[in-house]
């Protein structure tokens, strides 16, 4: 890269908008500082400023070196001194052909700033395009990586231009028609609400009789009958056009479905003016409150426009280089992970044919794995060969079972036969006396705990070579299954030593740490 810059060329790195590009920025920042380089570096995306601003406040999620550096020196690693954050190409155009490094989106070279910059830089042999990841199939980046230049490639250039003439007139007429439809819909909705309100008022104005016994008595109203005053209001109906003598009230007649009230998405949509103001404030905060004219035009330009596209042929004369910076595991790491996980079945996807076949042969040679390498849109069956059945225990069988408490559970050895009761698989008592079974020890012994247990019993114990040395002659060690590395597979506990009093005593104490079935 430095060689290209020193010879007067520029370097383009097609990158994503956030992610691995942050590591690239830190690497280049440190390298520029160590070598005292003066070539400008630009990080060009539509969200470059906001991305770095957010990252500055998430240092606790970074590596230990970054977080500790901030704790001790209060030096934020993302206060970039050699990298300029820009959201448009005008800064690049000011430099002209001056040597520079540009990290631009997108990594596929199909669209975005990287697409436009590549078209400008491709015809100069002194320039360099540095890929940090393999392009997706069918993209321009992948095409250039598979078949490097010199060559000619066809690209599509798109440009947004304002509407003029008949197109602008047709657009304005369409917008006017849409506005009229919205006004009409609003008026119809308002009429319906007003009509519903009038109907409720009409119902409320029906003739009614008011019992004045619960209200204050008036000596000048009605006639006195038995001490009660009855006031009859009849013959008055409010006109339809009258205004209710109260604040306007509209009953909520919302629709409901199985998930609750049906909402209107328009109620949660921001108005265009609010969106413009928020974008202005957000952009201003990300650039110290300064928004250049081109950025403001990009954010606030709402003039009618269209996108025109045309194909052109580009002669690719620049150099291409690939640096694996995707952060994926290499072959050695994958083989190590598979060996430690020790799966029963393995499915290999999303890899080249050569790498997939190599890993498949490696697994078949070094283990008894069932390895599948399906092609695109191929269906495979990875159902386990083991069959599981749901059975019920009969009451007659359970009445003869002796259970032992093990933590929160109870365990027991059961000899039974299988039959059907009410079309369900059921474990039944055996028809004949079952043969005696070997004793089974249930539990998980830790040598450290067993050492403390033996010490409490007055025995002299110590660890030696990963085993427990008991007294002068007896050794207790755990032997695991070598095919189940890193797992809690079957393990054996071996007691080594001569048949003496200490041997039988330690064996009896060892048995006491397990449940015997």
C-alpha positions in Angstrom: 0.0 0.0 0.0 2.8 2.5 1.0 4.6 1.6 -2.2 1.6 2.5 -4.3 1.1 5.8 -2.4 4.8 6.7 -2.8 4.6 6.2 -6.5 1.7 8.6 -6.8 -1.2 6.2 -6.9 -4.3 5.9 -4.7 -5.7 2.9 -2.9 -9.4 1.8 -2.7 -10.6 -0.6 0.0 -14.2 -1.7 -0.6 -15.6 -2.3 2.9 -18.8 -2.7 4.8 -20.3 0.3 6.7 -19.6 -1.1 10.2 -17.9 -4.2 11.6 -14.5 -5.3 10.4 -13.9 -1.9 8.9 -13.5 -0.5 12.5 -10.5 -2.8 13.0 -9.0 -1.7 9.7 -9.4 1.9 10.8 -7.5 1.2 14.0 -4.7 -0.7 12.2 -4.2 2.1 9.7 -4.3 4.8 12.3 -1.6 3.1 14.4 0.5 2.3 11.3 0.3 5.9 10.1 1.3 7.2 13.5 4.3 4.9 13.8 5.6 5.6 10.3 4.7 9.3 10.4 2.9 9.1 7.1 1.1 12.1 5.6 -1.1 10.5 3.0 -4.7 11.2 3.7 -7.1 8.4 4.7 -10.8 8.8 4.1 -13.7 6.7 5.5 -16.5 7.3 3.0 -20.0 6.0 3.8 -23.4 7.6 4.3 -23.1 6.9 8.0 -19.4 7.1 8.7 -19.6 10.0 11.2 -22.5 8.5 13.2 -20.9 5.0 13.1 -17.6 6.2 14.7 -19.5 8.4 17.2 -21.4 5.4 18.4 -18.3 3.3 18.6 -16.6 5.8 20.8 -19.1 5.2 23.6 -18.9 1.4 23.5 -15.3 0.9 24.5 -16.2 -1.6 27.2 -17.1 -4.1 24.3 -13.7 -3.7 22.7 -10.5 -5.7 23.4 -8.7 -5.5 26.7 -6.0 -3.3 25.3 -8.4 -0.7 24.1 -10.5 -0.6 27.3 -7.5 -0.6 29.6 -5.8 2.2 27.6 -8.9 4.3 28.1 -9.0 3.5 31.8 -5.4 4.5 32.4 -4.9 7.4 30.0 -8.4 8.4 29.0 -7.3 8.1 25.4 -10.2 7.0 23.2 -8.8 4.7 20.4 -11.4 6.0 18.0 -10.4 9.6 18.2 -8.9 9.2 14.7 -6.2 11.7 13.9 -5.1 10.4 10.5 -8.6 9.3 9.2 -11.1 11.8 7.9 -14.8 10.9 8.1 -16.9 12.0 5.1 -20.3 11.3 3.7 -19.9 12.6 0.2 -17.4 12.5 -2.6 -16.7 16.2 -2.9 -13.8 16.0 -0.4 -12.2 13.4 -2.7 -12.8 15.5 -5.8 -10.9 18.4 -4.2 -7.8 16.3 -4.0 -7.8 15.4 -7.7 -5.2 12.7 -8.5 -3.3 13.2 -5.2 -2.3 10.0 -3.5 -4.8 8.9 -0.9 -6.4 5.9 0.8 -10.2 5.5 0.6 -12.3 3.0 2.6 -15.7 3.2 0.8 -18.9 1.2 0.9 -19.9 -1.3 -0.4 -17.6 -4.3 -0.4 -19.3 -5.9 -3.5 -18.5 -3.0 -5.8 -22.0 -3.3 -7.2 -23.4 -0.1 -5.7 -22.4 2.7 -3.4 -19.4 5.0 -3.2 -16.9 2.1 -3.9 -18.6 1.5 -7.2 -18.2 5.1 -8.4 -14.6 5.4 -7.1 -13.6 2.1 -8.8 -14.8 3.4 -12.1 -12.7 6.5 -11.8 -9.6 4.7 -10.6 -9.7 1.5 -12.7 -8.1 2.9 -15.8 -4.9 4.0 -14.0 -2.2 1.4 -13.6 -0.7 3.2 -10.6 -3.8 2.7 -8.5 -4.6 -0.3 -6.3 -7.9 -1.9 -5.3 -7.3 -3.9 -2.0 -10.0 -6.5 -1.1 -10.3 -7.5 2.5 -12.9 -10.2 2.0 -14.1 -12.6 -0.8 -16.9 -11.2 -2.8 -20.2 -12.9 -3.1 -21.0 -14.9 -6.1 -22.2 -12.9 -9.1 -20.8 -9.5 -7.9 -18.2 -7.4 -9.6 -15.8 -7.9 -6.7 -15.9 -11.7 -7.1 -15.5 -11.4 -10.9 -12.3 -9.3 -10.5 -10.9 -11.7 -7.8 -11.5 -14.8 -9.9 -10.2 -13.2 -13.2 -7.8 -10.4 -12.4 -7.0 -7.6 -14.8 -6.0 -6.3 -17.3 -9.5 -6.8 -18.7 -12.6 -4.9 -19.7 -15.8 -5.1 -17.5 -19.2 -3.7 -18.0 -20.7 -1.6 -15.2 -23.9 0.2 -14.7 -23.7 3.8 -13.7 -26.8 5.4 -12.1 -27.5 9.0 -11.5 -30.3 11.0 -9.9 -31.6 13.9 -12.0 -34.5 16.3 -11.3 -37.7 16.0 -13.2 -38.4 18.6 -15.9 -40.9 19.3 -18.6 -43.8 16.8 -19.1 -42.4 14.4 -16.5 -42.5 17.1 -13.8 -46.0 18.2 -14.8 -47.2 14.5 -14.7 -45.6 14.1 -11.2 -47.2 17.2 -9.9 -50.6 16.2 -11.2 -50.3 12.8 -9.6 -49.3 14.3 -6.3 -52.3 16.7 -6.5 -54.6 13.8 -7.2 -53.2 11.9 -4.2 -53.7 15.0 -1.9 -57.3 15.4 -3.1 -58.0 11.8 -2.3 -56.5 12.2 1.2 -58.6 15.3 1.8 -61.7 13.5 0.6 -61.0 10.5 2.9 -60.4 12.8 5.8 -63.7 14.7 5.2 -65.7 11.4 4.9 -64.1 10.2 8.1 -64.9 13.4 9.9 -68.6 13.3 8.7 -68.9 9.8 10.1 -67.6 10.8 13.5 -69.9 13.8 13.6 -72.9 11.7 12.6 -72.0 9.2 15.4 -71.8 12.0 17.9 -75.2 13.4 16.8 -76.8 10.0 17.1 -75.5 9.6 20.7 -76.8 13.1 21.6 -80.2 12.4 20.1 -80.5 9.3 22.2 -79.6 11.3 25.3 -82.4 13.8 24.6 -85.3 11.3 24.8 -88.2 12.3 27.1 -87.5 11.5 30.7 -88.9 12.0 34.2 -86.7 13.4 36.9 -87.5 12.6 40.5 -86.8 15.7 42.5 -86.9 14.0 45.9 -83.1 13.5 45.6 -82.5 17.1 44.6 -83.1 20.4 46.1 -86.9 21.3 46.5 -88.2 24.3 44.7 -91.3 26.0 46.0 -92.2 27.5 42.6 -91.9 24.4 40.5 -94.6 21.7 39.9 -97.3 20.6 42.3 -96.8 19.1 45.8 -98.2 15.6 46.0 -97.5 13.8 49.3 -94.4 16.0 49.8 -92.7 14.9 46.5 -92.2 17.1 43.5 -92.2 15.4 40.1 -90.9 17.4 37.1 -91.9 16.2 33.7 -89.7 17.2 30.8 -91.4 16.4 27.5 -91.6 17.7 24.0 -88.0 18.9 23.6 -85.6 17.4 21.1 -82.4 19.1 20.2 -81.9 20.0 16.6 -79.4 18.0 14.6 -77.2 21.0 13.9 -77.1 22.1 17.5 -73.9 22.1 19.6 -73.9 19.9 22.6 -73.6 21.9 25.9 -70.4 20.1 26.8 -66.9 19.5 25.5 -66.9 17.4 22.3 -66.7 13.7 23.1 -66.2 10.9 20.5 -66.6 7.3 21.6 -63.7 5.1 20.7 -65.1 2.5 18.3 -61.8 0.8 17.5 -61.7 -2.6 15.9 -60.3 -5.6 17.7 -58.8 -8.8 16.5 -57.2 -11.9 18.1 -54.1 -9.9 19.0 -55.8 -6.8 20.5 -56.8 -3.4 19.1 -56.2 -2.9 15.4 -53.8 0.1 15.2 -53.5 2.6 12.4 -49.9 2.7 11.2 -50.3 6.4 10.2 -50.5 7.3 13.9 -46.9 6.1 14.3 -45.5 7.7 11.2 -43.3 10.8 11.6 -44.2 13.8 9.5 -41.8 14.8 6.8 -40.9 18.1 8.6 -40.1 16.2 11.8 -37.9 13.7 9.9 -36.0 16.5 8.2 -35.4 18.3 11.5 -34.2 15.1 13.2 -31.9 14.3 10.4 -30.4 17.8 10.5 -29.9 17.6 14.3 -28.4 14.1 14.1 -26.1 15.0 11.3 -25.0 18.2 13.1 -24.2 16.4 16.3 -22.0 13.9 14.4 -20.0 16.7 12.8 -19.6 19.1 15.7 -22.7 21.0 14.7 -21.4 21.9 11.3 -23.2 20.7 8.2 -21.7 21.7 4.8 -23.9 22.8 1.9 -23.6 19.6 0.0 -24.6 17.4 3.0 -27.6 19.6 3.7 -28.7 19.3 0.1 -28.3 15.6 0.3 -30.4 15.3 3.5 -33.1 17.9 2.7 -33.4 17.7 -1.1 -37.0 16.8 -1.7 -37.3 18.0 -5.3 -38.9 15.5 -7.7 -36.3 13.4 -9.3 -35.6 10.1 -11.1 -32.7 7.7 -11.5 -31.2 7.1 -14.9 -28.9 4.2 -15.6 -26.6 3.5 -18.4 -24.0 0.7 -19.1 -20.4 1.5 -19.8 -17.3 -0.5 -20.4 -14.3 0.1 -18.1 -10.8 -0.9 -18.9 -9.4 -2.3 -15.7 -5.7 -1.5 -15.6 -5.2 -0.9 -11.9 -3.6 -3.5 -9.6 -5.8 -5.8 -7.5 -4.8 -7.4 -4.2 -6.6 -9.7 -1.7 -5.9 -9.7 2.1 -7.9 -12.2 4.1 -9.4 -10.1 6.9 -12.8 -11.7 7.2 -12.1 -13.1 10.6 -13.1 -16.6 9.9 -11.5 -19.8 11.2 -8.7 -21.3 9.2 -8.6 -25.0 8.3 -6.4 -25.9 11.3 -8.8 -24.2 13.8 -11.9 -25.9 12.3 -10.3 -29.3 12.6 -9.3 -28.6 16.2 -12.9 -27.5 17.0 -14.4 -30.5 15.4 -12.1 -32.8 17.4 -13.0 -31.2 20.7 -16.8 -31.1 20.0 -16.8 -34.8 18.8 -20.2 -34.6 17.0 -22.0 -37.7 15.8 -22.8 -36.1 12.5 -21.3 -33.2 10.6 -22.8 -31.1 7.8 -20.5 -28.9 5.7 -22.0 -25.9 3.9 -20.9 -22.5 2.5 -17.4 -23.4 1.3 -15.4 -24.0 -1.8 -15.6 -27.5 -3.4 -11.9 -28.1 -2.7 -12.0 -27.0 1.0 -15.2 -29.0 1.6 -13.8 -32.2 0.1 -10.5 -31.8 2.0 -12.3 -31.4 5.4 -14.7 -34.3 4.5 -11.7 -36.6 3.8 -10.0 -35.5 7.0 -13.0 -36.2 9.2 -13.6 -39.6 7.5 -9.9 -40.5 8.0 -9.6 -39.5 11.7 -13.0 -40.3 13.1 -16.2 -42.3 12.6 -18.2 -39.2 11.8 -21.1 -39.2 9.4 -20.1 -36.2 7.2 -22.6 -34.6 4.7 -21.7 -32.1 2.1 -25.0 -31.1 0.4 -25.1 -29.1 -2.8 -27.2 -26.0 -3.1 -31.0 -26.8 -2.8 -30.1 -30.4 -1.9 -32.1 -31.9 1.0 -30.5 -34.3 3.5 -31.9 -36.4 6.3 -30.0 -36.1 9.5 -32.5 -38.0 11.7 -30.8 -39.9 14.5 -30.8 -43.7 14.2 -31.8 -43.9 17.9 -35.5 -44.3 18.5 -37.2 -42.8 21.5 -40.5 -44.1 22.9 -42.9 -42.7 25.5 -44.0 -45.4 27.9 -46.0 -45.4 31.1 -45.1 -47.4 34.3 -47.8 -49.7 35.6 -48.8 -49.4 39.2 -48.1 -53.1 39.8 -44.5 -52.6 38.7 -43.9 -49.4 40.7 -45.2 -51.0 43.9 -42.1 -53.3 44.0 -39.6 -50.7 43.0 -37.2 -49.4 45.7 -36.1 -45.9 44.9 -33.1 -44.0 46.3 -32.9 -40.2 46.7 -30.3 -38.6 44.5 -30.4 -34.8 44.8 -33.8 -33.6 43.7 -34.6 -37.0 42.0 -35.2 -40.6 42.9 -33.4 -43.4 41.0 -34.0 -47.2 40.9 -33.1 -50.2 38.9 -36.2 -51.7 37.1 -36.5 -55.1 35.4 -39.7 -55.2 33.4 -41.4 -56.3 30.2 -43.1 -54.2 27.6 -46.7 -54.5 26.7 -49.7 -52.5 25.6 -52.4 -51.2 27.9 -55.2 -49.2 26.4 -53.1 -48.9 23.2 -50.2 -47.3 25.1 -46.8 -48.8 25.6 -46.5 -49.8 29.3 -43.7 -51.3 31.4 -45.1 -54.4 33.2 -43.7 -56.7 35.8 -41.5 -59.4 34.2 -43.2 -62.8 33.6 -40.3 -64.7 35.2 -37.6 -63.9 37.8 -35.0 -61.7 36.1 -31.3 -62.6 36.2 -29.1 -60.7 38.7 -27.5 -57.6 37.2 -24.1 -56.1 37.9 -24.0 -53.4 40.5 -24.1 -49.9 39.1 -22.5 -46.9 40.9 -24.3 -43.6 40.3 -22.6 -40.3 41.1 -19.9 -37.9 40.1 -16.8 -38.1 42.2 -14.3 -35.2 42.3 -10.8 -36.2 43.5 -10.4 -32.9 45.4 -13.6 -33.5 47.4 -12.6 -37.2 48.0 -9.2 -36.0 49.2 -10.8 -33.8 51.8 -13.2 -36.6 52.8 -10.3 -39.0 53.4 -8.3 -36.4 55.3 -11.3 -36.0 57.7 -11.2 -39.8 58.2 -7.6 -39.5 59.4 -5.9 -40.8 56.3 -2.8 -39.2 54.9 -3.5 -38.1 51.3 -1.9 -35.9 48.6 -2.0 -35.3 44.9 0.8 -36.7 42.8 0.9 -36.7 39.0 -2.8 -36.0 38.6 -3.7 -38.9 40.9 -4.6 -39.2 44.6 -1.9 -40.8 46.7 -3.5 -42.4 49.8 -1.1 -43.5 52.5 2.1 -45.3 51.4 0.8 -47.8 48.9 -2.7 -46.9 47.5 -3.3 -44.6 44.5 -6.7 -43.5 43.2 -7.0 -42.0 39.7 -9.7 -41.1 37.2 -9.4 -42.4 33.6 -11.6 -40.7 31.0 -12.6 -41.8 27.5 -10.0 -40.5 25.1 -12.6 -40.1 22.3 -14.6 -37.6 24.3 -12.2 -34.8 24.9 -13.6 -31.8 26.7 -16.8 -33.6 27.6 -18.2 -35.3 30.7 -18.2 -38.8 29.0 -17.9 -42.1 30.8 -15.0 -42.2 33.2 -13.5 -45.0 35.3 -12.0 -44.7 38.8 -9.1 -47.0 39.4 -7.8 -48.0 42.8 -4.2 -49.2 42.5 -2.1 -50.9 45.2 -1.6 -54.2 47.0 -4.5 -56.0 48.7 -4.0 -54.8 52.3 -6.1 -53.3 55.0 -5.7 -49.7 53.6 -6.9 -50.9 50.2 -10.2 -52.3 51.4 -10.8 -49.4 53.7 -10.3 -46.8 50.9 -12.4 -48.9 48.6 -15.2 -48.9 51.1 -15.0 -45.2 51.6 -15.0 -44.7 47.8 -18.2 -46.8 47.4 -19.8 -44.6 50.1 -19.5 -41.6 47.7 -21.9 -43.3 45.2 -25.4 -44.7 45.0 -25.4 -48.4 44.5 -28.1 -49.9 42.4 
